[in-house]
Amino acid sequence: MKNALTLIAIAGMASAASAQNFSLSIVAPTEVAEGAIFTIEVIGDADVGTHMLGGSFSMTSGSGLIASMAWTPAGWSAFNTDGGYAGNGDYNPVVFGQLVIPGVPPFDVPAAGSELGEAIGSFQVTLGAGAGVIDFVLVGESPFSLETIDANGGGGNSSNGNLTLNGASVTVTPAPSALALLGLGGIAAGRRRR
């Protein structure tokens, strides 16, 4: 009985060790002024493979503070589909990828810049008037959100592993000119009372 439990424990550890983990993360400024234009990078990473092969995701925020957004894929991504800005701080699915065919030169080498931990692309976000906090959330798409390849063969995709989607919060502050106008308004109101 003791040997059987030991074998089960070892088998459990082996299956946990073979689990494939994938992540998409947002890198964004923590604070911007209203009316600003800023960039959000999307980074892909995994514990299997050496390079990103392709995938798809969308992004939501539900924020009326955003006037528009545009997607630009990383230079390594040769096959792209851009779903476009959906309005209200949400972005329709984007597809990214490259062609790598192991053993078939020149297609057997992943593109430079597609290494795990690098950028998949970036969103350019244009804000309108108003202040508050915008919570950006990545949403995985089908059939997988991230697929990887190993430069020496192998790889995996997020539909066969664990996918972590990391979002970011951006605080939008009133523009300095708006604060100055509020200050002048306060001075004028104080003078009228006297």
C-alpha positions in Angstrom: 0.0 0.0 0.0 2.8 2.4 0.9 4.6 1.7 -2.4 1.3 2.3 -4.3 0.9 5.7 -2.6 4.5 6.6 -3.4 3.9 5.8 -7.1 0.8 7.9 -7.2 2.5 10.8 -5.6 5.4 10.6 -8.1 3.0 10.4 -11.0 1.1 13.4 -9.7 4.4 15.4 -9.4 5.4 14.3 -13.0 2.1 15.5 -14.4 2.3 18.8 -12.5 5.8 19.3 -13.8 4.7 18.7 -17.4 1.9 21.2 -17.3 2.4 23.9 -19.8 2.0 27.5 -18.6 1.3 30.5 -20.9 0.8 34.1 -20.2 -0.2 37.3 -21.9 0.6 40.5 -19.9 -0.1 44.2 -20.4 2.7 46.8 -19.8 1.1 50.2 -19.4 1.8 53.5 -17.6 0.2 53.7 -14.2 -0.9 57.4 -14.6 -1.7 59.6 -17.6 -3.4 63.0 -18.1 -6.9 63.3 -19.7 -6.7 63.8 -23.4 -3.3 62.0 -23.6 -2.1 59.4 -26.1 -0.2 56.5 -24.6 1.0 53.0 -25.5 0.1 49.6 -24.0 2.4 46.7 -24.9 1.2 43.1 -24.8 3.9 40.6 -23.8 3.8 36.8 -24.5 5.5 34.3 -22.3 5.5 30.5 -21.6 7.5 27.8 -19.9 7.5 25.7 -23.1 9.3 26.6 -26.3 11.7 29.4 -27.1 9.6 31.7 -29.4 6.1 32.8 -30.0 4.4 31.3 -33.1 1.0 32.9 -33.0 -2.3 33.4 -31.2 -5.3 35.6 -30.7 -6.8 37.8 -27.9 -9.0 40.8 -27.4 -8.9 43.6 -24.7 -11.7 45.1 -22.7 -12.0 48.1 -20.3 -15.6 49.3 -20.7 -14.3 52.8 -20.2 -15.9 55.8 -21.8 -12.7 57.8 -21.0 -11.2 56.2 -24.2 -11.8 58.1 -27.4 -10.0 55.5 -29.7 -7.5 52.7 -29.8 -5.3 51.2 -32.6 -3.3 48.0 -32.7 0.2 47.6 -34.2 1.7 44.1 -34.3 5.4 43.5 -33.5 7.7 43.5 -36.5 8.2 39.7 -36.3 4.5 39.0 -36.8 3.9 38.4 -40.5 0.3 37.1 -40.4 -2.1 39.5 -38.7 -5.8 40.2 -38.4 -7.0 43.4 -36.7 -10.6 43.3 -35.4 -10.5 47.0 -34.8 -11.7 49.3 -32.0 -15.1 48.2 -30.7 -15.9 51.4 -28.8 -16.3 52.1 -25.1 -12.7 51.1 -24.4 -12.9 47.6 -25.9 -10.9 46.1 -28.7 -12.1 43.3 -31.0 -9.9 40.2 -31.4 -6.4 40.5 -33.0 -4.6 37.6 -34.5 -0.8 37.4 -34.8 1.7 34.9 -36.0 4.6 33.8 -38.1 5.4 30.9 -40.4 8.0 28.4 -39.0 8.4 25.0 -40.6 11.0 22.9 -38.8 13.5 21.3 -41.1 12.6 23.5 -44.2 15.1 26.3 -44.7 14.6 29.3 -44.7 11.3 28.8 -42.8 12.9 26.7 -40.0 14.2 29.7 -38.0 11.8 31.8 -35.9 12.0 35.6 -36.5 14.2 37.8 -34.3 12.1 39.5 -31.7 9.6 36.7 -31.3 11.5 35.2 -28.3 9.3 34.4 -25.3 9.0 37.4 -22.9 9.0 39.9 -25.9 6.2 42.1 -27.3 3.5 40.7 -29.4 2.4 44.2 -30.3 1.0 47.4 -28.9 -2.2 49.4 -28.5 -2.1 53.1 -29.0 -4.8 54.6 -26.7 -6.2 58.1 -27.2 -8.1 59.5 -24.2 -11.0 62.0 -24.3 -12.0 64.3 -21.5 -12.5 63.1 -18.0 -10.6 61.5 -15.1 -10.8 58.1 -13.4 -9.3 54.6 -13.4 -9.3 52.4 -16.5 -8.9 48.7 -15.9 -7.6 46.9 -19.0 -8.3 43.2 -19.2 -7.0 40.8 -21.8 -9.5 38.1 -23.1 -8.3 34.8 -24.6 -9.6 33.8 -28.0 -10.1 30.5 -29.8 -8.6 28.1 -30.7 -5.6 29.4 -28.6 -4.4 32.7 -27.2 -0.7 31.9 -27.5 1.2 29.1 -29.4 5.0 28.6 -29.0 7.7 26.8 -30.9 11.1 25.6 -29.7 13.9 26.6 -32.1 15.1 23.0 -31.7 11.7 21.4 -32.2 8.6 21.1 -30.1 6.4 23.8 -28.5 2.9 24.0 -27.3 -0.3 26.1 -27.2 -2.5 27.6 -24.5 -5.5 25.4 -25.3 -3.4 22.5 -24.0 -2.1 24.2 -20.9 -2.7 26.9 -18.3 -3.3 30.4 -19.6 -2.8 33.5 -17.3 -4.1 36.8 -18.6 -2.5 39.8 -16.7 -4.3 43.2 -16.9 -3.3 46.7 -15.9 -5.0 49.7 -14.3 -4.3 53.2 -15.5 -5.3 56.3 -13.5 -6.4 59.2 -15.7 -5.8 62.6 -14.0 -7.3 66.0 -15.0 -5.0 67.8 -17.5 -2.8 70.5 -16.0 -4.7 73.1 -18.0 -8.0 71.9 -16.6 -6.6 72.2 -13.1 -5.4 75.7 -13.8 -8.9 76.7 -15.0 -10.5 75.2 -11.9 -8.0 77.2 -9.8 -8.8 80.4 -11.7 -12.5 79.7 -11.3 -12.0 79.3 -7.5 -10.2 82.7 -7.4 -12.9 84.4 -9.4 -15.6 82.9 -7.2 -13.7 84.1 -4.1 -13.5 87.6 -5.4 -17.2 87.8 -6.2 -18.1 87.0 -2.6 -16.2 89.9 -1.2 
